């Protein structure tokens, strides 16, 4: 009996102890990760061009957030093989590549806001790491602001990334490649390009919607300066102002559609002028109509008179020439015997004095035989003239 009472007393004491508060974990960690050292020498100069890895150690476990969007390497290293950590947290960051580095070049790794500590997600903001394959690190920089020329603001909930890039001035400029130097624009529109080598550059800012660091003309807003940016040694540039404008889609042939009396060619970019010629022996008599800045070009022809697409679909080859290029267009046409020409009023039911009465047709009209038309008012024939517009 005493033994049972003694066990009961111990149980009560244990329950009583278990109810006394909860352990205090201390203040919440708000300190971002801190870099300790790197595999590259601390002087970061005269780094061998055969180096294939950058490894940075931190004082705590880290994770990488949207690394493919945040990480910008200037000048670009194309063949990146591996970036760690991938999913699990580690106390180091590692980037491996297969490219041979350029001689006497300063490389800058801008991690944006990608580096976070594992537990509290504290961000190490705009972390940069630079090293040089030459005897010194180039420390020239260019800074400025980017604004929308139309005064538009970012849509709420829409994550839009703006970048500013520098392209080396060469005989042939290709803006479809990644810039030689590139940086992100912060939410206030401020940007800064660091560790720049002396030389002449073209500057281009754009809305990097898909995060590929390449300007997609016709889809992304852009800002551009016609003047070269000249970077001189030990001379920094600040106060650069850039304005974003919508980009115009490139002019190019898209597709075709069969329509009453011919074929309609559709284009991207709304061309000012399009010349279409037949490259087929079966299409000799035709008419091309196109209104400037329209994305549609019509090729009209009499399929029955030229025996095109009567029993089966016939292939018609066309040459389409715009200011940009000439496209070879291959279309298949099958005449629709049910299609008939119809006329309809193109004017209001009530016409004001001295206004034209318009008639619309679903087929092209090449000639009007007005002597076979009759216009009457109260059974009295009226004189009139008619023309094709």
Order of alpha helices (4+ residues) and beta strands (2+ residues): alpha-beta-beta-alpha-beta-beta-beta-beta-beta-beta-beta-beta-beta-beta-beta-beta-beta-beta-beta-beta-beta-beta-beta-beta-beta-beta-beta-beta-beta
